[in-house]
């Protein structure tokens, strides 16, 4: 129960990695608000976990403001933010439309910025009033560095999240607020299901993964729980890659089976 008395918002938490993080934070004692646009799934997940649910399109400032206000009214504070909401779009670079680009950047990068700024402002006020400083985790990706030409907008958004993490960790450090990121590799989620179900695509992914398997949402959640806890009290501005060894690899490895 390392997070007892802490209040957390997890965006994009109706399913997948976000849901696993919400579940882990609840187990660690936190009061959690699940935020998503998938209302039926989000409400069901919140009910199962004993968490709260709030509809939020993170690309809209009004939704973000309403989410933070809802959390403060219900629980009295915001101590933890996990910026997990994200979308992707598969398309050849020359065929990417302006609308598609805006949609991906809007959720993944602008949404992370809006959530971080809104929660950061509240955390600063809380710290000035004597409350224990907050902690923020952004969901980046191995694609903040490694490029895949079929998801240019996604790669750009995650590169932006990496710099958002670095810059805001410095901006908020004087208030004791820590900002870190997690960079998942191939994780067994709905977003990656197309790759996991296609043997050729899965073989390509595993040829770049030394541990030879996809990760689980729970493995990402464990890192999130660490980063928002006192165990990481001197860690800020960092990105921890949960990728089975993909980032340091500069060659491909044989695929088992």
Secondary structure, DSSP 4 states (H G I P E B T S, - for coil): -TTTT-EEEEET-SSHHHHHHHHHHHHTT-EEEEEES-HHHHHHHHHHHT-EEEE--TTSHHHHHHHHHHHHHHHS---EEEE---------GGG--HHHHHHHHIIIIIHHHHHHHHHHHHHHHHHHTTPPP-EEEEE--GGGTS--GGGHHHHHHHHHHHHHHHHHHHHHHTTT-EEEEEEE-SBSSTTTHHHHH-HHHHHHHHHT-TT-S-B-HHHHHHHHHHHTSGGGTT--S-EEEESTTTTT--S--PPP-
